[in-house]
Amino acid sequence: MLELIAMVAGLAVCVWMPLEMSKIRKGWVHKKFAGDRPKFLAAYRKNIRSLMWLGLVLGVSWIGLAAIADQRAESIVRLIGAAIWFAVSGIAFASLRALAQIPDTEPAVSSGA
C-alpha cells in the first residue's frame, strides 16, 4: 500500500512541477511566500534541487528493492516505481535548467499606452 502511495505521489509531482514552472515563467509568486520574487526563485530552486536528488535516491532504492523481490510481479511494480521517481528527478533537472534562464528581477509590466 505504501508503494502505491509513493507511486501516486511521484506521478502527482510529475504533473505539478511543469504546471508551476509555466506559472513562474509568467511572473507568479506563491501568495504565502513572504519575500520578493528573487527570494522566491532562490527558495524554489532549492526545493526543486531537493526533489531532483530525492527522485534519484528513491529511483535507485526502488531498483534495489526490485532486485531482492521474491515474486516477478512484485519486482515489476517496483521497477515501475523506480521509473516514476527517475521521471521526477528528470523533470526537476529540466525545471532547474529552465529556472536558470529566468531572470531574478520582477517581470516587466507593459503600460499599454
N, C-alpha and C positions, 0 to 999 in steps of 0.2 A: 504494500500500500504506500509506503514511503517512497519507493521508487517511482510509482505513478505520480505522486505529488511533485517530486523533483522534476520529472519529465514535463509535466504540465506547466510548472513554474518556468522551466527553461524555454518552452515554446512561447509563453506569455512575454518573456523578456525579448525573445527574437522578434516579436511583433511590436512591442512597446518602444524599443530603442530607436528604430528608424522613424517612428511617428514623432517621438520627442525631438529627434535631430532635425526633422523638417521644420518643426516649430521654432527651434533655436536658430536655425538659419534665417528665419523671418524676424528675429529680434525678441523672441519670447524669453521671459524670465519668470521662474516659478513664483506665484504670488506669496508663498510663505517664506521665501528667501529674503533675509533682512538686508543684504548688501546690494551693491550695484551690479551691473552686467559683467564687468571684468572679474569681480569676485565670484559671481555665479558660474561663469565659464571655467574658472580655475577649480572650483569645487566640483563641477560636473565632470571635468577631465579626470579628477582624482577618482570619482565614483566609477566612471567608465573604465579606467585603468584597473580598478579593483575587480570589476566584472570580467574583464579580459582574463586576468590571472585566475579568478575563481573558475571560469569556464575551462581553462587549460587544466587546472588541478582536478576538477571533477571529471573531465573527459578522460584523463589518464587513469583516474581512480576507477571509473566505470569499466575501462578496458581491463584493468587488473581484476576487478570483480568478475568480469565475464570469463577470464581465463581460469578462475577457480570454481566456476559454477558446475554443479553436478549434472544438470539437465541441459539439453541443447536449446530448448525453448527459453530457458532462463538466461542463457548466455546471449541469445539473440536480442532479448529485451534489454539487456544491459548494454549491448553494443549500440542499440538504437538510442539509449540514454546518453551514451558517450558521444554519439554523433550530434545529438541535440546540444550538448554542452560545448562541443567544439564549434558548433554554429554560433552559439552565444559568444564565444571567445572571438571568432572571426568577425562577427558583426560589431563587437566592441572595438576591435582593432580598426575596422573601417571607419567607425564613428570617431575614434581618436584622430585618424588621418583627416577626416572632414573638419573636426574641431580645430585642428592646427591651421586650417585655411580661413577660419572665421576670425575677423579682427576683434580684439578685445574692447573696442570702443562701442559706444551706443550706435545703433543703426541710424543712418541718415533718414530724416523725415522730409519729404518734399512738401513745399509750401503750396504748390498747385496754382500759383499766381502767374 
